[in-house]
């Protein structure tokens, strides 16, 4: 498997970026201490110096410390929401694809209706009503609206796999539906589930950062979107305090690029024809 | 186009509207306190009011807005009001009606989004198709990593970077709003140029990120199509490459792309909300943000409903366009 990753340039590059970010987020506690990310840790709005490698923000937080503790928070939300979303999506997709008929039609209808509704919008409304959210609550909220894509992808594949010979054979030999789903369908779906997972995690992080940027995320713990929210709130743009808002944006872009490359790499494994192009 | 097809699409549309309106109705009512109460308590905390009097005010307002009636009666009233196009009165912009506020903000959002989406979809798709085409490919291949980077960046973050670069460090474009303050909103050339100048950055951030996404998708689509048998057939028939490109490859790639467009409408809308907030662009997204800050739940409800309705209508339009693009759909599916 290591060879598979090494040969596939996209996958290796993307994984490298994500590993880099993980190392960065584990730097909290080693390079900087937790209290450096609190209000009043240093003199406000100072550009980078040796003491504060990325400067400080308006409220005196060390920006580097803020980012080092904020990155794992964003990653955590993405991971929880992504895994939950894919979990429920896979179950729904399998049921819809395998059983077909009325069950399929109704699941498909519900999925399509929810796909039309902009999830960020609903989340903005719900978050504004619930007001104070913890990291875990936010992950749950986002998960509730991210199961649609995995359901579609898994359902499409289940429909195809269901018609294959070995599944027919299993049915004729009297295997129960449940055993067929778990032992015949599921193993063949793993590449698609993996691809959905990366996509869903990516989408979840996007939504969580968007919500935090609007001020609707967890306010007590540092997170990437929250840093940007405070930067906008205190007019960092106009005051050209580039060390405050550029680093979080850079980290976020890096994060998405890494996830994108991983999913692009996975695509190439699934669709060999793409390998000949860049 | 069969009647069955049309009815089915209309049916889904109605279902979407119904689901959206119901969710819209339920979500704010999930909280134990209603917004009138919390608003009044908020005002009371600012001034000094006797508690007993506040309770009386709350009771009167509850009666006026119908919050004291049982839930199913409220729901019925909700639908009756909607049927009349009455979305209530805004709390934070009192006495303006919700409908007036939304109608004022809607043209900005619709204008911005339509232009940005069409441009990014059109340009992105053509570039993406060219990237996959053998002869032209190498000349535009430098775009691939650029597109990959662009597609990974969320709209609003690119917006922030663009404000910084083009409006502050190198001030050639305005930082926010849709038109310069102090000017009258009229149809003069001066005004139109001003609006265009203000729209460059917001639209630009949406377009740049969009082009990346559509380009890469189109490219993947074209790569798959180029392996199809009919492409071989066209080439062995001796058709010109340009003919094959436009009439065989591009035409077949367009349908899944349009499907992607339909599916990503919701995503585009969500991104636009944050972009509008960052640029203080007076569209529906910015209005929503202000409504949330002001706890104006009638306005929030109205905006969410409006947005979902717009997306539903756009989807319906796209769905009705499919049979025109792909004749296989026109003559029925089996």
HADDOCK unambig.tbl for C-alpha pairs under 7 A between the chains (distance, minus, plus):
assign (segid A and resid 113 and name CA) (segid B and resid 16 and name CA) 5.55 0.50 0.50
assign (segid A and resid 116 and name CA) (segid B and resid 266 and name CA) 5.89 0.50 0.50
assign (segid A and resid 117 and name CA) (segid B and resid 266 and name CA) 6.22 0.50 0.50
assign (segid A and resid 117 and name CA) (segid B and resid 308 and name CA) 6.15 0.50 0.50
assign (segid A and resid 118 and name CA) (segid B and resid 266 and name CA) 4.46 0.50 0.50
assign (segid A and resid 118 and name CA) (segid B and resid 267 and name CA) 6.11 0.50 0.50
assign (segid A and resid 118 and name CA) (segid B and resid 269 and name CA) 6.93 0.50 0.50
assign (segid A and resid 118 and name CA) (segid B and resid 270 and name CA) 6.01 0.50 0.50
assign (segid A and resid 120 and name CA) (segid B and resid 270 and name CA) 5.45 0.50 0.50
assign (segid A and resid 121 and name CA) (segid B and resid 270 and name CA) 6.07 0.50 0.50
assign (segid A and resid 126 and name CA) (segid B and resid 27 and name CA) 6.92 0.50 0.50
assign (segid A and resid 128 and name CA) (segid B and resid 292 and name CA) 6.32 0.50 0.50
assign (segid A and resid 129 and name CA) (segid B and resid 28 and name CA) 6.92 0.50 0.50
assign (segid A and resid 237 and name CA) (segid B and resid 164 and name CA) 6.41 0.50 0.50
assign (segid A and resid 238 and name CA) (segid B and resid 168 and name CA) 6.99 0.50 0.50
assign (segid A and resid 249 and name CA) (segid B and resid 157 and name CA) 6.52 0.50 0.50
assign (segid A and resid 253 and name CA) (segid B and resid 152 and name CA) 6.70 0.50 0.50
assign (segid A and resid 253 and name CA) (segid B and resid 153 and name CA) 5.48 0.50 0.50
assign (segid A and resid 256 and name CA) (segid B and resid 152 and name CA) 5.25 0.50 0.50
assign (segid A and resid 256 and name CA) (segid B and resid 153 and name CA) 6.75 0.50 0.50
assign (segid A and resid 257 and name CA) (segid B and resid 149 and name CA) 6.35 0.50 0.50
assign (segid A and resid 257 and name CA) (segid B and resid 152 and name CA) 5.34 0.50 0.50
assign (segid A and resid 260 and name CA) (segid B and resid 152 and name CA) 6.48 0.50 0.50
assign (segid A and resid 274 and name CA) (segid B and resid 223 and name CA) 6.90 0.50 0.50
